[in-house]
Amino acid sequence: MTVFEELTRRGLIAQMTHPEKIEELLNNEKVTFYIGFDATADSLHVGHFLQLVVMRRLQLAGHRPIALLGTGTTLIGDPTGRTDMRKMLTPEAINYNAECFKRQMEKFIDFSDNRALMLRNGDWLCKLNYIELLRDVGVYFSVNQMLTMDSVKTRLERGLSFLEFNYMIMQSYDFLKLHRDYGCRMELGGNDQWANILGGIDLTRRVTGDEVYGMTFTLLTTKEGKKMGKTENGAVWLDPEKTSPYEFFQYWRNVADADVINCLKLLTFLPIEEIEAMESWEGSQLNQAKETLAYELTKMVHGQQEADKALAAARALFGAGSQSDDMPTTTLSAADLAGGRIAVADLLVKTGLAPSKGEAKRLIQQGGVSVDDEKVSDFTAEIGADAFEKGHVILKKGKKIYHKVLLG
């Protein structure tokens, strides 16, 4: 099976500018392509993970990825999918975030011996002369056409700053720069980046006369179209300090039955034939598929040792309901137990199982909280220091989320 057939069969491809030509390039030539990553946080998250998987697939097929860190475009802020303006970051914060991205990407992409490149667009965007940019690049952009783009239209009612309006021009210039200096012929990205990708293709063609190409891949969504990678406590990060390997494992172990096969196709490197054979699975077999998904992704992101530990912890919890050393843990101080006691609602907030006391109250009233397998039904319920005599307390939220609490 060719790499293009693999991408198609797994459902990864959303849109292409030149389908037949792209298929020919990917199957028969060695292509330099790029994906951009704006450095808006100090860790990549699940939303980036699909892009890393695509880069790795194409690199294994002999193509050369460019991971473009948006140290310049992040100064502007992508308005795509936003209802308001992004928080302005300092150059120092952006460069720190880019360093964090770099360390994480090196786990997935082989950057040795020019097999892949990691570049920062701030190296050229921050040096541009504004008048030259207007004359050499701005002349090729139609404001009328830009106003028809979804990324602009959805913001016009609330207000779109002139700063953000320039984002498409900056990203388009990236493609022109990479094509001229590195022979880059394709830009890839999530399907929400289609308009920005088209801008870069059009600019490069107009300035150089060369034909370049764009391809977007499927966004990671549930069957209902809701974006994956979010929990009530925020994003699912690739940094183990922000989302522990166990929590990362549990996120994928708990995906809906309707989503597990699609996630296996999009995100794992299991043979597609093996995944397609799972499409008829039901009941306990689907739980086995979820465990496979969680294990494979945790192994890719955090290594086999952490994946093995998370799997063992999950099986212990689902099987016997026992505590595990690899369970997420919070240690309380004596000061946390005012008068030797602490409210269960406060404990839920301290452990991050509830974002607020109001949410903790709702969880308790709905019967979704247990302490050491005893259901808590009273919002004012407390536990005392004596509950820690065995060394720990196990909080349980819902059917599948466990947290160990220690008393320091």
N, C-alpha and C positions, 0 to 999 in steps of 0.2 A: 504494500500500500504506500502511495506517495505521501509526502508531508501535507500536500494540499487536500488529498482525500481524507487524511487523518483529521485535519482541522474541520473539514466539512462534516464528516461522520460524527464527530463529537459535538457538533452544534456550536462551535466556537465563533464562526464567521457571521457577522451581522450584515455589513455592507462593504462593497468594493467599488472602486472607481472604474477599473478595467478588468472584469472577472477573468476573461480568457487569457489576457496578457499576464496577469498576476499568477494564475495557475501555471503558465509556462515558465515564468521566472522562478517561482518557488520550487518547481519540480526539476528544472533543467539547468539553472544557473546558481551562482553564489552571489547573494544579494546583501548589500549593506542596508539595514533598516534602523529606524529609531522609534523609541517611545519616550515621551517626556514625563517627568515626575516633579511637580511643584513641591517645594520643601516647606509645606505649611505646618508640619508637626515634627516632633523629634523621633518619630517611628513610622514605618510603613504600616498599613493596616490591611485587613482582608480585602478591601476594595482594590488594593494594588496587587494582591497576590495573583489574581488571574493574569495580569499583565506580565508578571515575572514568569509564570508557567508558560505563556505563549513565547516569550523570549527564549526560554530554555529549550522549548520544542524546536524552534527554528534554528537555534544554534546547534543542536544535536543533528539537525539535517544539513549542516554545513554553511549556514548563513551567518553574517556578522551583525550582532546587535550593537546599537549605540544606546546606552542608558543616559539620557540627557537630564541632568539635575537642574531644576528651574531656579537657579540662584538669581536670575534676572527677572523672569516672568513672575516669580512669587512677589517681587516688589510691586507689581501692578495688581495682580489678583484676577483669577479667572472668574467671570460672572456666570459661567455655565451652571445651571441648576441651582443658582442662589436666589434667594428672595431679598437679600440685603448685601451690602458690601462686606467683603472679607476683612478681618482684623488686619491692620497694617503691622508688618513685622520689621524689625531692624535688620540691616545687612548682617550683623553679627549673629542674630538668632537664626536667620536663614542659612548662613554658612554652617552653623552648628548642626542644624537639622540635616543639611546635605551630607555632613560627615556621618551622621547616624544612618542615613539611607545607604551610603556607600558600604558600610560594614555589613548591613543586612543583605544587600544585593549580591555581595561576594559569596554568599552561601549558595546562591542559585545559578549565577552566571560565571563562566570561566573567562576572566579578563587577562589571562596570561598570553604572551606571545601574539598580541594583536588580534586574539580571537574575538574580543569584544572591546568596546571603548566606553569609558565613563567620562563625560564632559559636563561642563557647567556653562549654561548660556549667559550667565552674568559676565563671563570673560569677554564676550563681544557686545552684548546688549548695553552694558553699563558704559561702554566706550563710544557709543554711537553719537554722532553730531546730529542735533535735532533737525536743523535745516536740511542737511544731506539726507536724513531719513525721509523727510517729507517729500523731497524732490526725487529720490531714487526708489523709494518703496511706496510712500503714500499715494503717489500718482496712479498706481495700479489698483487702488481700492475704491469701489463705489459705495458711498454712504447709503444710497438707496438700497443697494443689495445687502449691505450689512444690517440694515434695519429689518430685513425680512428673516434674519437668522433667529431661531428659537432662543438662543442664549441672550440675544439682545431684546427681542420682543417681550419676553416674559418679565423683563425688568423695567420696561419703559414707564409703566403705570406707577411703580413705586419710586422710580428714579434711578438712572444709570449715570454714574460719574464719567466725566471725560477720561479720567485715568483708566477705568475698566474698559471703556470703549476702544482703547488702544490695544487691549490684550490680544485680539485676533491678529493685529498687525505684527506684534512682537513674536507670537508663535509662528506665524507664516514666515517671518524673516529667519527663524531658526532653521526651517527646512531648506531655504535658499542657501544659508551658510553651510549647513551640513552637506548639501549636494555639491557645492563648489569645492569645499575643502577636503571632504572625506568620501566623495562618490556615493553618498546616500541616495537611494532611489525609491524608498518606501517609508511612509510614516504610518505607524499603527497606534491604536488607542481604543479606549472604551467607546461605545456607540454614542455616548453623549458628547464626544469630541468631533463628530462628523463635520460640522460647519468649520471648525478651526482647521481641520485637516484639509478640507477643500480649499480654504484660503491659502495655505502653504503650497498646495499643488499648483494653483492658478498663478500665484506670484512667481514660483520657480519657472514655470513654462513661459510666462511673459518676459521675464528677465533673461533667461538663458536659451529659450527655444527648445529645451529638453523636455521629454515626457517623463514625469515621475508619477508615483502611484500612492494610493491610500487604501487602507483596510481597517475596519473597526471590528471589534469582537463583542460578543454578547455580554451585557452587564450581568453581574451575579445577583439574580433576583429569585424570590420565591415563586411558586406557581401562581400566586395572586398578583405578581408584579412588584412586590415590595422589595426594596434593596436589602441584601443580606450583609451581615457583618456588623450589626448593631445589637447591643444588649441594653437593658434598662440602665446599666452603669456606664454606657458609652460605647465607643468603637471596640472591635476585637483587634488588638494590636499584634504585630509580629515580635515586638520587644517583650522578652519574658518578664521584665520588671513591671511592665504595664498590664500585660495579660499573661498570667502564669501558664506554663505548658499544660497543667491539669485543666485550667479554665478553658484554654484553647481547645484541648481535646474534648471537653464536655460540650462546648458550643457546637461542634460538628456531630458529636454523639446524639445531640438532642434536636437535630434538624427534623423537619416534618417528613412523614413518610413519602409525600408527593414530591419532595425535593432531593432526596438522597441520590437517586440514580443520575439526575442531571448534574449534581455536584461531583459525583465520581467521574462523569464524562469530561467535565470542564476542567477539573482541578488536579486529578491524579494522573499518574503515568501507568496505571494498570492497563493491560491490553483491552482494547475496545470490545473485542469479542467476549471477554470475561464479564465486562460490565453489562453488555447487551443481554447476556444470559440471566442477569439478575432482574431484568425488567418484569418478569412474571412472578417474582418473589412476593410473598405476603407474610403478615404476622411476624413471627419470631425470626424469619429469614431476613426481613427488612431491618430488624435490630442488628443482625449480623452484618448487613451491608453498611449500616451507620457506624458500627464499630470499626469496620475496615476503612471507611472514609476518614474517621477521626484519627485512626492510627497512622494511615499513610500521610495525611497532611501534617500531623504533629511531628512525624519523623522528618519530613522535608524541611520544616521550619525550625525545629528545636533539636533534631538529631535522634538517633535510634534509642539511646539510653533514656532520654526524657519520654519518648513515646512508649517505651516498655513500662516505665514507672507509672505513667498516666493510665495506661491500659490496665495494669495490675490494680491500681487504686479504684478505677471505675468498676472493674469486675467484683472487687471485694464489696463495694458499696451496693451495687445492684444485686449481688448474690446474697450476702449475709447481713447487710446493713451495718457492717462493722466500721470502725474508724481506720484510717490509713495515714501513714507518715507523709504520703504525697498529696494529701488533701490540702486545699487552701487553708491557711491558718492565720489567726489573729491572736496576739498576746495582749491581755489586759494588764494594767497596773493595779495595785491596791487602791489607788486614788479613783479608779473607774468605778469601784464598788462603794458608793457613798453609803455609809452605815452598814457596810458588809453585804450590800445587795445591789443589783442592777436590773432595770426593767428590760424585758425581752425586746420591746420596741427599740430601746436605745442600743441594745446589742445588735439588732438587725442593721441599724444605721452604721455602727462602728465597724462591722464586718463588711459593709458594702453590699449586703444582700437587699437592702432597701435604700433608695437615694434620700429619703426624708422620713421624718416621724409620721407624717400623714400617710405615706405609702406603707410604712410598717403597720400602721393601724388597719389599713385596708386588707393587707395580707393576712393579719391575724384574724380579723373578723370573717374573712372568707374561708378560714380553716386551712390556710396554706403554710402554716408554720408549726414545726415540732422541735422540741428540745429533748435530746436523748430518747427519741422515738415516742415521746409523750406530746400529743397535740396540744397546742396552746390556743385557747378560745377567748381568753380575757385580755383586752388590750392593756390593762394595768398590771398584768402578771409580771412577777419578778423572780429572779433566781438568786440564791445566796452563795457565799463562798464555799459552803458545804457541798454544793453541786460539783465542785472541782476536785473533790477528794480523790477521785480515781485518776486525776491528772489532766482532764479535759472535759469539755462539753461539746456535743455535736449538734449544731443547728441544721435544720433541714427546711428548705423552701420548696414547696411543690413536691413533686415526686422524684426529682432527679438532681437537685442542687444541694450539696452538702458543704458545710464549713466547720472546721475545728477551732474551738476557742480555748486558749490556755490562760492561766492566771500566773503572771510573773511574780 
